Amino acid sequence: MKTEPIFRNYELLADRAEQAFRKIAEAYPQEVKCELHCDDCCHAVFGLFLIEAAYLKYHFDRLGPEAIREAILRCSDAERALRRLEVKLQRHEDDAEMQSYVFAMERVRCPLLNDNKECALYEHRPITCRVYGIPTRVNGRTRACSKCAFEKDKSYQGFDLDQAYRELFLLSQEFLRAHGKGDPEKAGLLISVPRVLTSPVELIISETFV
């Protein structure tokens, strides 16, 4: 498979995120509240860069038929919730701050979260999922899970998501070139998890995917 070297580069980035989480969790054991079956991060709304979308889809297609069927069924609920969110955001199209607030407060269950509160693709989960629960820097601002105990007026070591996003963008460009798709703008598109799970990988790669 011609994308395997690119996937390996993505896995190196994912490993760095994993190591960063462990390091911070060890440094601040009282502040990090992540535990088995805590699914707060599984209801956060975010998009996947193309490289992550293709990687997730690759491993999703290799799950057992029952796990795939159940996840696909949950995709319908997630898609409806995302459409409702889109309507809410349109109501505040002239207020970027309010849009950010609405987006952050929205709760949409990830279709990969099963009824046992476990991720069907935990070992292959996106980078955003891997660092949820520790302080992260996004758009120059430090953020943390609402369930954690990090104090707002203190400075903590965090994971630089802005840098990770830049690397995901570059890997997505490389992924497109490997498939003969040279449009650099498409590398910046973000794709929802339910859209990824219900779309053929060829459509994810295609320039017509929006």
C-alpha positions in Angstrom: 0.0 0.0 0.0 1.6 3.2 -1.1 0.4 5.2 1.8 2.1 3.0 4.4 5.2 5.2 4.8 3.0 8.3 5.3 0.9 6.4 7.9 4.1 5.5 9.7 5.0 9.2 9.9 1.6 9.9 11.2 2.0 7.2 13.9 5.2 8.9 15.0 3.3 12.1 15.6 0.5 10.2 17.4 3.2 8.5 19.6 4.6 11.9 20.5 1.1 13.0 21.6 0.7 9.8 23.6 4.1 10.3 25.3 3.2 14.0 26.1 0.0 12.9 27.8 1.8 10.3 29.9 4.5 12.7 30.9 2.0 15.4 32.0 -0.2 12.9 33.7 2.8 11.6 35.7 3.8 15.2 36.6 0.3 16.2 37.7 -1.4 13.1 38.9 -4.0 15.0 41.0 -4.9 17.3 38.1 -5.4 14.8 35.3 -8.8 13.0 35.9 -8.8 10.6 33.0 -9.9 7.1 33.9 -11.4 4.0 32.3 -14.9 4.7 30.9 -14.7 8.4 31.3 -16.2 9.5 27.9 -16.2 13.3 28.1 -13.8 13.6 25.3 -15.9 11.2 23.2 -18.6 13.9 23.0 -16.4 16.8 21.9 -16.9 18.1 18.4 -13.8 18.2 16.1 -12.7 17.4 12.6 -10.0 15.2 11.2 -7.3 16.2 8.8 -7.2 14.1 5.7 -4.3 12.0 6.9 -6.1 11.1 10.1 -9.3 10.5 8.2 -7.7 8.0 5.9 -5.8 6.4 8.8 -9.0 6.0 10.9 -11.0 4.7 7.9 -8.2 2.1 7.1 -8.4 0.6 10.6 -12.2 1.0 10.9 -12.7 -1.2 7.8 -10.7 -3.9 9.6 -12.9 -4.1 12.6 -15.3 -7.0 13.1 -18.7 -6.8 11.2 -20.7 -6.3 14.3 -18.5 -3.4 15.6 -18.7 -1.8 12.1 -22.5 -2.2 12.0 -23.1 -0.7 15.4 -20.8 2.3 14.7 -22.5 3.0 11.3 -25.9 3.0 13.0 -24.6 5.6 15.5 -23.3 7.7 12.7 -26.9 8.7 11.8 -27.4 10.2 15.2 -24.1 12.0 15.1 -24.8 13.4 11.6 -28.2 14.8 12.8 -26.5 16.4 15.8 -23.9 18.0 13.6 -26.5 19.4 11.3 -28.3 21.0 14.3 -25.0 22.4 15.4 -24.5 23.9 11.9 -27.8 25.7 12.2 -26.9 27.1 15.7 -23.6 28.4 14.3 -25.3 30.1 11.4 -27.4 32.1 13.9 -24.2 33.6 15.2 -22.3 33.9 11.9 -21.3 37.5 12.7 -20.1 36.7 16.1 -16.9 34.6 16.0 -16.6 34.5 19.8 -20.2 33.3 20.3 -19.6 30.6 17.6 -16.6 29.4 19.4 -18.6 29.1 22.6 -21.5 27.3 20.9 -19.0 24.9 19.3 -17.2 24.2 22.5 -20.4 23.5 24.5 -21.9 21.2 21.9 -22.1 17.5 22.9 -22.1 15.0 20.1 -21.4 11.3 20.8 -18.6 9.9 18.6 -20.0 6.9 16.7 -16.9 4.9 17.7 -18.0 5.1 21.4 -19.8 1.8 22.1 -22.4 1.1 24.7 -19.7 0.0 27.2 -18.2 3.5 27.0 -15.2 2.2 25.2 -13.7 3.4 21.9 -13.9 0.8 19.1 -10.6 2.2 17.7 -8.8 3.2 20.9 -5.3 2.1 19.7 -5.8 4.2 16.5 -7.7 7.2 17.9 -7.0 10.7 16.6 -4.4 13.0 18.2 -7.1 15.3 19.6 -8.4 12.3 21.6 -5.0 11.3 22.8 -4.3 14.7 24.5 -7.7 15.5 25.8 -7.5 15.8 29.6 -4.2 17.6 29.7 -3.5 21.3 29.0 -3.2 22.0 25.2 -2.3 25.1 23.3 -4.7 26.0 20.5 -4.6 29.3 18.6 -2.1 30.5 21.1 -4.4 29.8 24.1 -4.1 27.1 26.7 -7.1 24.9 27.2 -7.9 21.9 29.4 -10.8 19.4 29.9 -13.5 20.8 32.2 -13.2 17.7 34.4 -9.5 18.1 35.2 -8.2 20.0 38.2 -5.8 22.4 36.5 -6.1 25.9 38.0 -6.8 28.7 35.5 -4.4 31.1 37.1 -1.4 28.8 37.1 1.0 27.9 34.2 1.4 24.3 33.3 3.3 22.4 30.7 1.0 21.6 27.8 0.8 19.9 24.4 1.1 22.2 21.4 -1.9 21.3 19.3 -1.1 24.2 16.9 2.2 22.5 16.0 0.5 19.1 15.7 -2.1 20.6 13.3 0.7 22.1 11.2 2.3 18.7 10.9 -1.0 17.0 10.1 -1.5 19.6 7.3 1.9 18.8 5.8 1.2 15.0 6.1 -2.1 15.5 4.4 -0.4 17.3 1.6 2.0 14.4 1.3 -0.9 12.0 1.3 -2.6 13.8 -1.5 0.6 13.9 -3.6 1.0 10.1 -3.1 -2.5 9.7 -4.7 -1.9 12.1 -7.5 -4.0 14.9 -5.9 -2.0 18.1 -5.9 -4.5 20.6 -4.6 -2.8 22.0 -1.5 -6.1 23.6 -0.2 -7.7 20.3 0.3 -5.0 19.4 2.9 -6.6 21.9 5.2 -10.1 20.5 5.1 -11.5 19.0 8.3 -13.8 15.9 8.0 -16.2 14.7 10.7 -15.8 11.2 12.1 -19.2 10.0 11.0 -18.5 11.2 7.5 -15.2 9.3 7.5 -16.7 6.1 8.7 -19.6 6.1 6.2 -17.5 7.1 3.1 -15.3 4.9 0.9 -11.6 5.7 1.3 -11.6 6.7 -2.4 -14.2 9.4 -1.7 -12.1 10.6 1.2 -9.1 11.0 -1.0 -11.1 12.5 -3.9 -10.8 16.2 -4.5 -14.6 16.4 -4.7 -15.0 15.4 -1.1 -16.3 18.3 1.0 
